[in-house]
């Protein structure tokens, strides 16, 4: 799980920075590590996050507007 935890930390940094391209790149090895660790629910969530981040790259204006409306 060390690999999974390290990748989760990296994904969190990328999410906080709003670097969707980095999120897309990091979710691939995170998904694979989760599968290897037998964490199927986590793998499914990571796959969803991958597609959300990919959509954010395709629709940056819409995502920026939604993120601006979310209280931190």
N, C-alpha and C positions, 0 to 999 in steps of 0.2 A: 504493500500500500504506500510505501514511501514515494514511489514514482507517481502514483495517482495524486497523492497529497501535494507533491512539488508542482505537478502540472495544474492542479486546481489553483494553487497560489499564483501561478503565472497567468492563468485565465482571469482570475480576479483582478490582477493589476491591469491587464489589458481592458477589462470591462470598465474599471474605474477611470481609465484614461480615455475610454471611448474609441479605442483603436480596433475597429471591427475586423480589419484585415488580419490583425494579430490573433484575434479571437478565433477566426475561421481556421487559421494555421494551427493553433494550439489545440483546438478541439479534436483534430484528427488523431494525434498521438494520445490524447486523454481518453478518447473513446476506445482505442485499441488497448490501452493499459487497463481500463475499467473492465473490458471483456476478459482480458487475461486474468484479472483478479477475481473474476466471477461476480462482479458487481453489475448485474444486468440492468437493474433499475437506474443506476447512475449512468450507465452507457446510453440508455434510452434518453435520459435527460440531456446528456452531453450532445447526442445527435440532434435533439430539438434545438439546443442552443446554437449548434453549428448552422442550422438552417435559418434561425433568427438572425444571427450575425451576417450570414450571406445575404439575406433580404435587406439588412441595414446597409450593406454595401451597394445594393442595387437601387435603394430608395433613400438616400441620405437626407434629403430635405424633410421628408415625412418623419423619419426617425428623430431628427434633431428637434422637430416641433414637439413630438411626444415626450422626449427626454426632458425638454425644457419645462414641461408641465408637471413633472414628477417631483414632489417634495423630497428633499434629501434629509 
